[in-house]
Amino acid sequence: LVCRSNISVYGSWKWGPNGHGAILLVNCDSESTYKKTLDSEVDEISKVSDLQDMSKMILRTNGPAELPEGYKLTMHISQTTSESVRVFRPQTNVQKDNVWKHKLLKLFLKDYIMVVGTDMLTQKVPYLGGKTELEFFVEGLHFPDRDFDGLITINLSLLEPCGKDFPETPVFTDKVVFHVSPWIMTPNTLKPVEVYVCSTNDNYSFLKSIKNLVEKCGYKLKICHEYMNRGDRWMQDELEFGYIDSPHHQFPVVLDSPRDGDLQDFPYESILGPDFGYVTRHALNEKVSSLDSFGNLEVSPPVTVNGKSYPLGRILIGVAFPTATRGRNMTQVVQDFLWAQKVQEPIALYSDWLVVGHVDEFMTFVPAPDRKKFRLLLASPDAGYKVFKSLQNNGHGKAEMFPGLPEAISVNEILSDKKLQAENRYVQNCIDWNRDVLKKELGLDDEDIIDLPILFKVLEEKTYPRAVAYYPDMVNMIVLGDQLGIPKPFGPKVNGRCALETEACSLLEPLGLKCTFIDDLTPYHKLLGEVHCGSNVLREPSPFKWWNLEL
Amino acid sequence: LVCRSNISVYGSWKWGPNGHGAILLVNCDSESTYKKTLDSEVDEISKVSDLQDMSKMILRTNGPAELPEGYKLTMHISQTTSESVRVFRPQTNVQKDNVWKHKLLKLFLKDYIMVVGTDMLTQKVPYLGGKTELEFFVEGLHFPDRDFDGLITINLSLLEPCGKDFPETPVFTDKVVFHVSPWIMTPNTLKPVEVYVCSTNDNYSFLKSIKNLVEKCGYKLKICHEYMNRGDRWMQDELEFGYIDSPHHQFPVVLDSPRDGDLQDFPYESILGPDFGYVTRHALNEKVSSLDSFGNLEVSPPVTVNGKSYPLGRILIGVAFPTATRGRNMTQVVQDFLWAQKVQEPIALYSDWLVVGHVDEFMTFVPAPDRKKFRLLLASPDAGYKVFKSLQNNGHGKAEMFPGLPEAISVNEILSDKKLQAENRYVQNCIDWNRDVLKKELGLDDEDIIDLPILFKVLEEKTYPRAVAYYPDMVNMIVLGDQLGIPKPFGPKVNGRCALETEACSLLEPLGLKCTFIDDLTPYHKLLGEVHCGSNVLREPSPFKWWNLEL
């Protein structure tokens, strides 16, 4: 049996390095196509490569050459379990010659039959006699969710005959318990594999900057072209990359957002493929809101909180809080899915104070050589005002924000805007609330946090004032190892250099990070997003194995 | 806050004697009627006795006489949580005089308003100033189930104003986690309180025997009369008694079976009442079968299995197994409910081999002074044949089963019936399977099991042979402390005494048990049930507190 340590498993499942129990993958990549054979009415596995996505289960028997007359072996599962698993075995009645001919004819075609699964709770399995091993292949069908804890039990019974008029009765049963791999997100501190970005009719120079940065780092770049994205450039919002993992196999799985903008076909059409899985959740009886975009779904690096360790980090989502009756929220089915994965226990932040309402508008994580091996970066109006006041105090009050652009405005003018100050006091309160939650739930000290100078402005919405970044929101960056692609803030120039860039570099470069400022003003910032919103990064899985968690 | 040890609780919940966290009851008894006040549109608690079913939650504040201008306290819960909980508080704006007048007018009427609950996720709560305590009352609405783990979080935030154009932002949040009490079953070893039985137009002498036995023991007897039972005498099958428990209050709760025979109105109409709760589950898209009757739902006494302790015992249900594709099963929603209670982890036995298909047809538990403080009694065809062979060997071959009755048949005739022997071999196989499961899952030795001599016969059903007891099934007894009410087996007489009764007494009396044999032949046995099927026992709750379980 394929299990976590090649030690035989028990009929139970236990978390942790001293735990036990078998592991299963949801076969959610695109080879998982089954055809119904008309004459035999059994499900078949159509491509042999699918077997790799399944867990091998071996039935070891050590007995007589044949079972006594009337005895038989039967595999069985419960009704509930049958929704979440299928077990296949090679057809034993295919002659060797035929198998060989098959191989010559079509290298990847083999014949497997379903033993138990949907509408098949029990079936006889062959007894081959003597000391033999019979191979089965077990396929997961569902991720853990609100109504499924991820555990699957498969039973095997020896049945005894009881005369011709009576059914057989079981005399011995063995069972194996599998846990379906959760869907696992990858924090910014993991190594990038490929960067995803959209090409639109107005982002040529932005795309070129991203391409240069990605090429310099040596990662792959995937461009989603306009025929697919239909002008929807928010690559971060339509999908979230994660992976599933088992001792025998792992592969990336994209979680498709219920947001469904014009990019909606991209995850299914262009990402789902052999060894790239796909999963989605559809909102029930609710409208999706901007908070259902996955710029509002992030994950922290590994943390330890009051002695409790989260080696895969913790998921972060933004919700309406605590004024929920008027607010927007992430749809319940997606929240349920995220909580049910268990291995990256989610934290709810308060993001509904923003017009767009995504956590990536006020926070991100970057790698660091010291302390917890990362820093939390927070947008900070206070830090922003500090920069502007310092400029004024040092005689640069007439220097202009957005220099040379129609919206240019002097440091003095910004500092004398009382309305803007009030708005930023409100924004700072909202961010401080999240700062407290993050410190508590991630076990962070103030020294683990860097405040980036960002001002916001508040748009008067009908029911509720909500905020957007006043100039390109530097915290909404792309993190590629030690290379950061940061929205170019267009700050006041001092000695020919942007004072906001200077400040950001002075905060980040001491950590060994390299800052590249990318102009996203027209194609992203003015549409209320930035570099991070407009990109996505597929990363390597964590080296930590989820089943070694102590839960 | 009412919690398990009057020590202040934490914002988390942990099982075990060293655990922590608050406890909540589902307010499922019949005082829980709410009226919608037309003018104020708030829910009110209409009877003060309801408060006892709720958990008291105290907000302790120690601060200035008044909060600074614009600050406020707000209680809030999540959308999901709002399905399972309501929080009330006394109306603070009612003048003392009015309260007093109310009390004179109607002793049990008080005015409470709902703070959070369904359609009310957040609401301001008053700040009374100085060092004060504000009382809230928390009411559970749902039992743990497949999609609800029983945990409920209630948050309280202090909100800070941010100028007149902006909403308040939270500056501090505290939370309390409650666990809803599971529904807990009571094994035969717990002290009886009241015996329930039906009166029909043909069970007068049976009823009299039960009445005599119950009166002798000093318990209460509740008779369900014919206008209510409409001839449906299977009191065991329509309902199961259990209870819910918290440190401040406990009360019995009846689980109403989806069986719904003519007794179906009895649990709701006659058992539900003040301090007697009610819960049911309805089958979805499935037909209910005989396996949904609660003669097929029992619970073991406390056991320890391989070092794992089950101080509240383990639930036992009967299912189709392992030939499930042809078999009957207990409906999934009831199984889900039972598993979700967690504190009496269920065991699935194989009962579909019986025509009626209930576990109480082949097993029960009786108290014992030694070993594990109980014995498992199993019906045993092998033990039955042993008695009959011994009678034959001792010259009683002509003695008659059912003496003096039209169906009288001699020991010799029974022993020469090859078909009956084959049928009983099959039945013994089915029971042996369950014996093995029970030994393994309850940690029993052979010395913990007593085999009662019962023969079965197999009825030829169209698709599947199934069994019924050949003579009154002694294992289907009522257990009232050390008094046993056993179906009178009408066995062959030796020296004027029934040999089967003699055998049963010789097995049970050494344990200090007293056997009363009750004639249920015509009104129960011939309708395929016995004493246990026709009765039910409300028992005292276990002294063990469910929250002290190590889960």
HADDOCK unambig.tbl for C-alpha pairs under 7 A between the chains (distance, minus, plus):
assign (segid A and resid 76 and name CA) (segid B and resid 322 and name CA) 6.53 0.50 0.50
assign (segid A and resid 121 and name CA) (segid B and resid 324 and name CA) 6.51 0.50 0.50
assign (segid A and resid 121 and name CA) (segid B and resid 325 and name CA) 6.20 0.50 0.50
assign (segid A and resid 122 and name CA) (segid B and resid 323 and name CA) 6.58 0.50 0.50
assign (segid A and resid 122 and name CA) (segid B and resid 324 and name CA) 6.71 0.50 0.50
assign (segid A and resid 122 and name CA) (segid B and resid 325 and name CA) 6.73 0.50 0.50
assign (segid A and resid 146 and name CA) (segid B and resid 147 and name CA) 5.62 0.50 0.50
assign (segid A and resid 147 and name CA) (segid B and resid 146 and name CA) 5.62 0.50 0.50
assign (segid A and resid 147 and name CA) (segid B and resid 147 and name CA) 4.78 0.50 0.50
assign (segid A and resid 162 and name CA) (segid B and resid 426 and name CA) 5.70 0.50 0.50
assign (segid A and resid 166 and name CA) (segid B and resid 426 and name CA) 6.98 0.50 0.50
assign (segid A and resid 166 and name CA) (segid B and resid 465 and name CA) 6.35 0.50 0.50
assign (segid A and resid 169 and name CA) (segid B and resid 429 and name CA) 6.31 0.50 0.50
assign (segid A and resid 169 and name CA) (segid B and resid 430 and name CA) 6.03 0.50 0.50
assign (segid A and resid 170 and name CA) (segid B and resid 433 and name CA) 6.31 0.50 0.50
assign (segid A and resid 171 and name CA) (segid B and resid 433 and name CA) 6.12 0.50 0.50
assign (segid A and resid 322 and name CA) (segid B and resid 76 and name CA) 6.51 0.50 0.50
assign (segid A and resid 323 and name CA) (segid B and resid 122 and name CA) 6.61 0.50 0.50
assign (segid A and resid 324 and name CA) (segid B and resid 121 and name CA) 6.54 0.50 0.50
assign (segid A and resid 324 and name CA) (segid B and resid 122 and name CA) 6.70 0.50 0.50
assign (segid A and resid 325 and name CA) (segid B and resid 121 and name CA) 6.22 0.50 0.50
assign (segid A and resid 325 and name CA) (segid B and resid 122 and name CA) 6.73 0.50 0.50
assign (segid A and resid 426 and name CA) (segid B and resid 162 and name CA) 5.69 0.50 0.50
assign (segid A and resid 426 and name CA) (segid B and resid 166 and name CA) 6.99 0.50 0.50
assign (segid A and resid 429 and name CA) (segid B and resid 169 and name CA) 6.30 0.50 0.50
assign (segid A and resid 430 and name CA) (segid B and resid 169 and name CA) 6.02 0.50 0.50
assign (segid A and resid 433 and name CA) (segid B and resid 170 and name CA) 6.29 0.50 0.50
assign (segid A and resid 433 and name CA) (segid B and resid 171 and name CA) 6.08 0.50 0.50
assign (segid A and resid 465 and name CA) (segid B and resid 166 and name CA) 6.33 0.50 0.50
